[in-house]
């Protein structure tokens, strides 16, 4: 069965790699609710190594991806060194790892995609009916809900964030802050050195807005956790992040336990 995949000429090698690429592309597409493109490049030389399930190199690049139906990524790329797979599974149209592997990973988010993520149900739930004491002290004991969140990416990993909330006798209270985005424990994004931006708030509301903004920062710092992306069998860990124009780029690694469907 593997004869055509493990021939001694380039033709056999190309066929084996093409088959692996097709199987891997199909498996990886199942990580995402939607994808514009998923490109896979697998290298194995000599092709006879396929009989032992040995791969020299594995690269994947996906563009305009949607995760869990609501979270967008402009691009996700990862690359591994040698990988051990089950050759029998490949013949059955599946890519099955013999053991977990790590890959260098990079994730690119756009400013527009981040702002649409704040309208996702999973995110909105964490912004609704917040009962932190600094807020309920201002709301007569009632939970407070935040909405209309807008993030503007700025140079040197800075961001500006605007939002609104409603308090008794103060509807549409604006919230405005700037902060430096950073990585904590390789999996969480935090908003450090947060500063209230009074120029974005009417003078009469600044005192109230500043108190609410401080509480809002605390909420944000508990929200962005890569574990919540829940890619089936793939765990993302971030070493660094960087703002580049209207893009936010995360660099780190992916711990790949398995591929979807295996």
N, C-alpha and C positions, 0 to 999 in steps of 0.2 A: 504493500500500500504506500510506503514511503519512497518507493523506488524513484518516482518522478520528482520527488522533492530533494533527493540527496544525490543527484547525479554528479559526476566529476567535472562537468563543464559549467560555464556561467549560466547556461540556460536552466539547469537544475537548481542552482542557487537562487536565481531570480524567481523561479516558480515557488520555491519554498518560502522566500521572503514575502512574495505577493500574497500567498495564502495566509501567512501569519498576520500580515498587515490588515487584510480583510477581516479576519476573525477578531483581531484586537480592536479595530475601529468599531465593529458592531457591538462588542462588549462595552467599550468605553462610552458609546452613545447612551447606554442605559443609565449612566450616572446622572444625566441631565434630562430635565423635562423637555427642553428644546435646544437645538443647536443649529447654527448656520453651517458650520463645517467642523469636522473632527478629522485631523490628519495624523496618521501613525506611520512611523518609520522604524522598522525592526531590522537589525543587522545580525547575520549569523554566518560565519565563515570559519572553516568549510561547512557546507550545508549538511554534511553527515552528522554534525553536532546536534541536529534536530532529533536524531534518534535517542539521544540522551536527555533531550529537553533543555539544551543549553543555548542561551541567547547572549550575544556579545553586548548589544546596546538596544535600548528601547526609548524612543522619543514620541511624545504626543503634544499636539497643539490643537486646541479647540477655540473657536471664535464665536462671539455673540451667543453665549450660553445662558440658559435659564436653569436655576437650581431650585428644587422644591416649588416649582411653579411661580415663584415670586421674586427670586433674587437673581440679578443679572450680573454676568461677568463678561467684559469685552473680550478677554482672552485668558485662558488657563494653559500653561505649558509645563510639562515635566519630562525629565530625562533620567534614566537609570544607567548603571554600568551592567555587568553580567547579571542575568536573571535565569532562574531555573523554573521551567514550566513542565506540565504534564503533556507529553507529545500525543498521547491517546486522546486527550480532551480536544486538542486542536483538530483532529480528524473528525470529531463530532461537532465541530463548529463553535467550540468554547475555548476560552483562554483561562487556564487554571494554574495558579502558582503552586509550586511544591513547598515554598516557604515564603514568608513575608519579605518584602524588599523596600528599600528607601529610594526616593527619587528627588533630585533637585527640582524645585517647583517655583513658578512665578505666576501670580494672579494679578490681572489688571482690571480695575473697576473704573468706570467713568463717573463724573460728577452727576450727570443725569441719572445714571443707573442707581447711584447711592440714594439720591432723592426719591426715586420711585420705590426703593426698598423701604423707606420710612412710611409708605402707604400700605405695605404688606400686612396682612392680618397678624402674623406672628409678632411683628414689631409694634403695631398699633396697640395690641393687647398690653404691652409693657409700658405704654404711655397713658393708658386709661385707668381711671379710678385709683390714682396714686394716693396713699394715705400717710405719707411721711409727715412727721410732726411739724416741721417748719412750714409746710403747706397747709395742713389742717388748722394750724393756728390762725391762718389768714382767711380760711374759707368757712369758718364757723363749725369746724369739725367734719365737714363733708370732703370726700375724696376729690382730687383734682385731676383733670385730663388735659394732656398737651396735644396740640395738633399743628398742622401747616408747617412742619419742620422743613427747613431749607438749609443745605450745607453748601458753602462755597469753598472750593479748594484754593489754597494760596501757596506761594513759594515757601521753601524751607519747612515743609511739613506743618504749616499753619492752616487752620480752617476758621471760617466765620460761620456761625450757626444762628439762625433766626427761627423762632417758633411763636405760638400764641397759646394762651389759656384763658379761662373765664373764672373770675372770682366774684363773690357777692358785690354788687355795685361797681363792678369793673369788668365789663365784657371786652373780649379781644385784647387782653393785656399782652403787649409785645415782650418777647424775650430775646436778648441779643448778647452774644458772647464770642470771643475768639479764644483759640486754644491751640496747643501743639499736640498732634496725634502721635502716639507712641505705642510700642508693643510691650505687653506684660506677660511673663511666663510663656512666651512664644505662641500664645493662642488668643489673647485678648487685646483689643484695641482700647486704649485709654486716651482721655482728653486732659492733658497736663497743662499746667500754667494757665489755667482758664481765667479770662478777664472779662468783666462786664463791659459792654460797649454802650455807654450812655447816649452817644450821638445818634444811635438808631432807635431811641425810645423818646416819646414826648416828655418834656421836662416834668410835667405834673405826675407822671407815672414812674419816674426813674427809681425812687426809693423802694416802691413795692416790687418793681420789676427786678431790681438787683437781688432782693431776697429770694424771689422765685427762681431766678437764673442760677443761683448757687445750688439750689435743690435739683434743678434740671441737670446740671453737670453731674451730680452724683448718680442720677438715674442713667445717664448716658454711659457712665463708666462701668455700669453693670450689665450693659446690653450686648456689646459687640464681642461675641465669642465664636471663634471658628468652629468649635465643636457643634454649634447649632446648624451649620451648613449641612451636616449629616450626609456626606457623600458615601454611598454604600461601599464599605470596605476600604475607604481611603480617608486617612486622618491628616489634616493640614496643620503644619506648624510654621510659624513666621519668625524669621530672624531679624528682618528689617523691613521698613516701609518707606516710601518716598512719594511726595507729590511731584508730578511732572505735568505742568499745564493743568488741563481739566481731567487728568487721570491720577488715580491712586494705585501705586504698584507695591505689591507685597512679594518679598522674596524669602524663600525658606526651603522646606522639604515636605514631601508627602510620604507618610508611612502607609504602604499599600499592603493590606492584609489579604485581599482577594479582589477579583473582578466581579461585577454584577452577574447574577445568574449562576455563580459557581460556588 
